[in-house]
Amino acid sequence: MNRTESFSVEGKIIWPALILIGISAGFLSGLFGVGGGVIIIPALVIFCGFGMKMASGTSLSAILIASGVGVISYQLQGQVDYLIALIVLIGSIPGAQIGAIIMKKLHGRTVTILFLCLLALIIAGLIFTPVSREGFISLDWVNGAALVLLGFLVGIVAGLVGLGGGILIVPALMLIFGMGDLLAKGTSLFIMLPTAISGTIRNLINKNVSLKAGAIVGVSAAAMVPLGAWSANLLNPTIAAWLFAALLVAIAVRLYMQEIRKYPR
């Protein structure tokens, strides 16, 4: 941990910032079924002086807490399909490893452009495809194989761009498999738990995580996740899909601006 990051974590002056980051990420996590890393990572860098690696590691430790509470919140509504989650995980775990290998071989700009194109397709689908609240996945060999393939592709993308799979898993379960929006969000949060656990252990070994900052952000996020999940239950599925699309637009803009800073020409 460098001097700036050590001072930032220990200094009480950034505690309010860490709490606000957690509150924002936690509400969005519960509302959309995503981990919240897309909010936590840039916020830790911008407002708390973290390096990118430290921010990513700390974000995973916070997501572990928030996602766990999110799973409980959705389970209380009966909106977590554990079997579907485990099938997706079969593909996502090796996919993430392959994505990390591919990332070393591709130019950073190429990876970003491909991901932005994928986000554009998802955004269009969320806007123009009807979303159900009551749908569920009927398991057979075809759907089972398709779910493993989905996990594999999501794992590759997550390994390539370093973002959690929730922003891909939720729309895929809704748009491709016809799963209800709440069930997709609760299932997505459960899928994130193994990744968050293994990633946090790996970052602890590599000393790329601040457990104190992660605990502050994670507990703050966990306090807001139930409110986000409750709000998701109140929202019309179509409106919720449009709001999710708006979040993805914000993510796409942030990635594009980040790319412009890296390669001004």
Buried (B, 14 or more C-beta within 10 A) or exposed (E): BEEEBEEBBEEEEBBEBBBBBBBBBBBBBBBBBBBBBBBBBBBBBEBBBBBEBBBBBBBBBBBBBBBBBBBBBBBEBEBBBEEBBBBBBBBBBBBBEBBBEEBEEEEBEEBBBBBBEBBEEBBEBBEEEEBBBEBBBEEEEEBBEBBBEBBBBBBBBBBBBBBBBBBBBBBBBBBBBBBBBBBBBBBBBBBBBBBBBEBBEEBEEEEBBBBBBBBBBBBBBBBBBBBBBBEBBEBEBBEBBBBBBEBBEEBBEEBEEEBEEEEEE
